[in-house]
Amino acid sequence: MIDFIHVTKSYPNGDIVLNDIDFSVSPGDFIIITGESGAGKTTVGRLLIRDLIPEKGKILVDGVDLTKIKPQNIPLIRRKIGFAFQDFRVIPDKTIGENIIVALEIAGYDAKKIPEKVKHTLSMVGLAGKENLFPGQISGGELQRASIARAIAAEPPILFADEPTGNLDKKTSLEIFNLLQKINSDGTTVIIATHDVTLINQNIGRHIHLEKGKIVKEEKHQVEKKEVKE
């Protein structure tokens, strides 16, 4: 489903963020990528949605090399990958429901089915009945749920969650983690970038640890089999 092959990425100041990394993601995987700030976790996600391009190596999504696709084809790749941002990236002057509507419209979702889809998605993430509230009217944990709802609304086969519990208390962090597990058990491939030990200690799925842009540890844990989204 996803292959990072000898990928190296550096920034204009010369810092190497990812250094010759290799890993693959299979359909239905639940992967936690860890590392200190600057270790390259978020960069993996940005490369995956073709927000960045590596200096070296290949990144394949369903066999398509992201380093070689034409700019007009980038939206087609991004429809396969829902991205839940660390800073939520919700539109502040639109309601939670309207934020999801925007995502569905961009994805080309059937307009007639959007209202019901919004309600279903919000219910799935525990925000039923809150579609008419604005971002400033809900808590940080609810904002993270809204960000995840927007990322999965169009049913992408892959979800990348960047520090989904970064600013949340332990109880809320576990609730978000359980939500991500549920999304995975429903068939979505889930990749989480985090430094939250609350999540790391759950021993679920695969754990990839980055240090100074290199993979220094990879562990696999048993997960329940589920029906995988294509």
Secondary structure, 3 states (H helix, E strand, C coil): CEEEEEEEEECCCCCEEEEEEEEEECCCCEEEEECCCCCCHHHHHHHHCCCCCCCEEEEEECCEECCCCCHHHHHHHHCCEEEECCCCCCCCCCCHHHHHHHHHHHCCCCHHHHHHHHHHHHHHCCCCCCCCCCHHHCCHHHHHHHHHHHHHCCCCCEEEEECCCCCCCHHHHHHHHHHHHHHHHCCCEEEEEECCHHHHCCCCCEEEEEECCEEEEEEECCCCCCCCCC
